Amino acid sequence: MHIRWLEDFVCLAQAGSLARAAELRNVTPPAFGRRMQALEVWAGAPLIDRSAFPVRLTAEGRQFLEAAEAALRTLDEARLSLRAAHRADASTLTIATGKTLARSMVPAWLAGLRHALRDDPAGAGFRTRISTHATHDALALFTEGDVDFLLCYSPHDLPVMLDDARYTFHPVGVERLVCVAAADARGGPAYRLHRTKTATRPAPVPMIAYAETLTMGRMVNQEIARRKLAARLDVIAVSDFAESVHEMVRQSMGLAWLPARLIADDLHTGRLVRADLDGGDASDLALDIRLYRPRAPMRALAEAFWRAASQRAD
């Protein structure tokens, strides 16, 4: 049994219509109906009188509604209590971010901020809890107040959408996505984007792509469309994990756009090399990195951290 089934059931009781309840719960009516059927199977009794309009609850349904509302109240109270206890430690900062940033930027950035705050009475000796999530989930954690800050990519063409009246941000760095491939025996790229100048078009070049759900995926797809490169590329793998894309490129499976911080060592040693368009036309993409906070006043440690982050860029 899923908690959302209880939430659906309470919503249905209030809405009096399967269609209206489905709309309020942001699911299709057929999907909502299947959830209610699954709940009835779990409960072992019919809960909804579907022959009536507006929809009515059966006697068993009315009895179950009281239990469902009580259970949801208890769970919500427990969640709030646990959250308060977890956040009660005034010396711990919580930051939601993505897996790639957590690996490529956060360690050095955080070390610099700890150094900057070492003599600040409000920030000396603080601890940090980093929560890594997909952008949508990190946004939800931040807007629901489960973390102090949100650190994320926010490209100019695809900015993070948050209420300006409630939240503000400071740019803390820029990430470059570099089109690279594994080096061949001569030290050049095993694969390269081609600018076609003749009637004969070369075979498509294998490419490792990001899932469209990732900010980097949407950015790269925009660049490919802008340069009209789709016909010259053969996407042989798609991943929602930048480190996975990185490793596939290292294995010479194809080219990809990768964060410069993530591949700095490989570029330095020559294991990976640029695979830009023939003629040296660089295809770097710039991604702003932003630190978001609520506009409302925060506790002393969080305010000190924000001041330090605002005064320095990565």
Summary of the structure (lengths in Angstrom):
residues: 314
radius of gyration: 25.5
end to end distance: 46.2
largest distance: 78.7
contacts: 930
relative contact order: 0.14
helix: 42%
strand: 23%
